[in-house]
Amino acid sequence: VIDVGDPGLDSIPEFYGIANAIWHEWKEGEITTKTALGRLALLKLLTYKTKNKKIQDIPEEDLEEVRKFIDYVIQVIKNESRREGEPEEERHVEEKT
């Protein structure tokens, strides 16, 4: 994902771009379900202003929309991996918020 503006994760399009890139890599089999879910959990963590000082100027409502989108991608990956019969331990990632 191309960094927009200042270095680091500091804009809404970057959050969406990274979430989509993680989903795409998982869908193509480039990363495991566990890796994808772990990366998405970290990405979601970075949508909180206490964890990412570069997003202080982004309205909370916009960040909440990003969190909902990340949650949706997480659910899609969990559901699709379940359908493909992956063992539960491959899917289990604890979210830290």
C-alpha positions in Angstrom: 0.0 0.0 0.0 1.4 3.4 -1.0 2.0 5.7 1.9 -0.1 8.9 1.4 1.0 12.2 2.8 3.3 12.0 5.8 5.2 8.8 6.6 3.2 6.3 8.7 -0.4 5.3 9.1 -2.1 8.7 9.2 -5.1 8.7 6.8 -8.4 6.9 6.3 -7.6 5.7 2.8 -4.4 4.0 4.1 -6.5 2.0 6.7 -8.8 0.8 4.0 -6.0 0.1 1.6 -4.1 -2.0 4.2 -7.2 -3.9 5.2 -7.9 -4.7 1.5 -4.3 -5.7 0.9 -4.4 -8.1 3.9 -7.6 -9.7 2.6 -6.2 -10.0 -0.9 -3.0 -11.7 0.4 -5.0 -14.1 2.5 -7.4 -14.8 -0.4 -4.5 -15.6 -2.7 -3.0 -17.9 -0.1 0.1 -15.7 0.4 -0.5 -15.5 4.2 -2.3 -17.8 6.7 -5.6 -17.1 8.3 -3.8 -16.6 11.7 -1.4 -14.1 10.1 -4.2 -12.2 8.4 -6.3 -12.0 11.5 -3.3 -10.9 13.6 -2.5 -8.1 11.1 -6.1 -7.0 11.1 -6.2 -6.9 14.9 -3.1 -4.7 14.9 -4.5 -2.5 12.2 -7.7 -2.0 14.2 -5.6 -1.2 17.3 -4.0 1.6 15.3 -7.4 3.2 14.7 -7.5 4.3 18.3 -6.0 7.7 19.0 -4.3 6.5 22.2 -2.3 4.0 20.2 -1.6 6.1 17.1 -0.6 9.7 17.6 -0.6 10.4 13.8 -4.5 10.2 13.6 -5.3 12.9 16.2 -7.0 15.1 13.6 -9.2 12.4 12.1 -12.8 12.6 13.4 -13.8 9.7 15.7 -16.8 8.9 13.5 -14.5 8.2 10.5 -12.3 6.0 12.7 -15.3 4.1 13.9 -16.3 3.4 10.3 -12.8 2.1 9.6 -13.1 -0.2 12.7 -16.5 -1.5 11.4 -14.9 -2.3 8.0 -11.9 -4.1 9.7 -14.4 -6.1 11.8 -16.3 -7.0 8.6 -13.1 -8.2 6.9 -12.2 -10.2 10.0 -15.6 -11.9 9.9 -15.4 -12.7 6.2 -12.0 -14.3 6.7 -13.2 -16.3 9.8 -16.3 -17.5 7.9 -14.5 -18.4 4.7 -11.7 -20.3 6.6 -14.4 -22.1 8.5 -16.1 -23.2 5.3 -12.7 -24.4 3.9 -12.4 -26.6 7.0 -9.3 -25.1 8.6 -8.7 -26.3 12.1 -10.0 -24.0 14.8 -6.5 -23.3 16.2 -5.5 -21.8 12.8 -8.3 -19.3 13.0 -8.1 -18.3 16.7 -6.6 -14.9 17.3 -7.3 -13.0 20.4 -8.1 -9.3 19.8 -6.3 -6.9 22.1 -8.2 -3.6 22.5 
